[in-house]
Amino acid sequence: MSNAKKTANLFSLPAISDDAEQIATLASAAGMRIERIVSHGHSSPADFWYDQDEDEWVILLTGAAGLTFDDGNPPQTLQPGDYLLIPAGERHRVEWTAPDQETVWLAIFSNTPMRAAP
């Protein structure tokens, strides 16, 4: 049995279609998972809100996106390097992702409540 570790690259992306996001689970354990999400001009369907049972910590790695939360505030624009913690039950939606390039997200989901660093 080899001790070599399998490496992969978040930015080695297969082509994606214009009508579907690409979501890949990179790692998981009891109560948590790490996903790479690739979008290209995508948005949440009209009148759709994510309302998840788990906390989500997400960072935008490439591209750009607009997120709206069900709190009456205007969409937040995310650029590469921007990250945030979305607590379980906080309704949100993707208003847009960059139409001219791939938007790559790294998301960590946890059934155990996460705490944002100060």
VOZABA-412157 format. One line per 3 residues: number of its first residue (from 0); their letters; for each residue x, y, z of C-alpha. Coordinates in nm, 3 decimals, padded with zeros to 5 digits, m for minus. Example, Ala and Ser with C-alpha at 12.3 -4.5 7.8 and 13.67 -1.06 7.14 Angstrom:
<kepas>
0 = as = 01.230 m00.450 00.780; 01.367 m00.106 00.714
</kepas>
This chain:
<kepas>
0 = msn = 00.000 00.000 00.000; 00.137 00.339 m00.099; 00.166 00.627 00.146
3 = akk = 00.139 00.879 m00.139; m00.134 01.135 m00.082; m00.377 01.206 m00.363
6 = tan = m00.357 01.570 m00.465; m00.610 01.769 m00.659; m00.643 02.131 m00.768
9 = lfs = m00.950 02.345 m00.698; m00.892 02.532 m01.023; m00.861 02.229 m01.253
12 = lpa = m01.215 02.261 m01.375; m01.395 02.054 m01.633; m01.612 02.256 m01.868
15 = isd = m01.956 02.331 m01.725; m02.279 02.389 m01.909; m02.453 02.723 m01.900
18 = dae = m02.764 02.571 m01.744; m02.623 02.396 m01.438; m02.385 02.470 m01.155
21 = qia = m02.119 02.211 m01.082; m02.105 02.094 m00.721; m01.839 01.849 m00.604
24 = tla = m01.798 01.715 m00.252; m01.425 01.728 m00.180; m01.430 01.578 00.171
27 = saa = m01.683 01.480 00.434; m01.712 01.346 00.787; m01.991 01.298 01.036
30 = gmr = m02.190 01.621 01.040; m01.974 01.814 00.790; m01.877 01.835 00.425
33 = ier = m01.659 02.052 00.202; m01.783 02.141 m00.146; m01.641 02.316 m00.449
36 = ivs = m01.914 02.498 m00.639; m01.855 02.633 m00.989; m02.102 02.882 m01.138
39 = hgh = m02.102 03.066 m01.469; m02.374 03.329 m01.497; m02.603 03.138 m01.263
42 = ssp = m02.860 03.262 m01.013; m03.113 03.107 m00.778; m03.450 03.043 m00.940
45 = adf = m03.706 03.324 m00.901; m03.874 03.319 m00.558; m03.634 03.047 m00.434
48 = wyd = m03.451 03.082 m00.103; m03.190 02.851 00.045; m03.304 02.763 00.397
51 = qde = m03.049 02.511 00.517; m03.044 02.292 00.827; m02.669 02.341 00.868
54 = dew = m02.423 02.629 00.900; m02.234 02.722 00.584; m01.896 02.895 00.575
57 = vil = m01.823 03.000 00.218; m01.537 03.179 00.042; m01.541 03.312 m00.313
60 = ltg = m01.216 03.209 m00.484; m01.264 03.341 m00.839; m01.527 03.538 m01.027
63 = aag = m01.791 03.750 m00.856; m02.137 03.702 m00.710; m02.430 03.879 m00.549
66 = ltf = m02.596 03.727 m00.241; m02.925 03.843 m00.094; m03.044 03.760 00.256
69 = ddg = m03.409 03.762 00.357; m03.356 04.068 00.577; m03.462 04.349 00.343
72 = npp = m03.108 04.467 00.268; m02.973 04.501 m00.087; m02.757 04.220 m00.230
75 = qtl = m02.400 04.188 m00.107; m02.138 04.176 m00.381; m01.864 03.919 m00.326
78 = qpg = m01.520 03.938 m00.486; m01.234 03.685 m00.470; m01.122 03.637 m00.111
81 = dyl = m01.454 03.745 00.044; m01.599 03.494 00.288; m01.888 03.474 00.529
84 = lip = m02.066 03.246 00.771; m02.431 03.176 00.698; m02.602 03.029 01.007
87 = age = m02.849 02.744 00.967; m03.197 02.875 00.889; m03.079 03.209 00.748
90 = rhr = m03.264 03.238 00.418; m03.047 03.352 00.129; m03.023 03.335 m00.248
93 = vew = m02.768 03.387 m00.523; m02.880 03.689 m00.728; m02.609 03.654 m00.991
96 = tap = m02.265 03.516 m01.067; m02.019 03.656 m01.319; m02.144 03.588 m01.673
99 = dqe = m01.802 03.624 m01.836; m01.597 03.389 m01.617; m01.635 03.096 m01.384
102 = tvw = m01.714 03.176 m01.023; m01.554 02.923 m00.789; m01.672 02.887 m00.430
105 = lai = m01.542 02.672 m00.147; m01.816 02.591 00.104; m01.792 02.412 00.437
108 = fsn = m02.120 02.283 00.582; m02.156 02.176 00.945; m02.438 02.034 01.155
111 = tpm = m02.255 02.173 01.459; m02.297 02.551 01.490; m01.989 02.740 01.375
114 = raa = m01.860 03.061 01.526; m01.713 03.334 01.307; m01.372 03.463 01.407
117 = p = m01.377 03.823 01.534
</kepas>
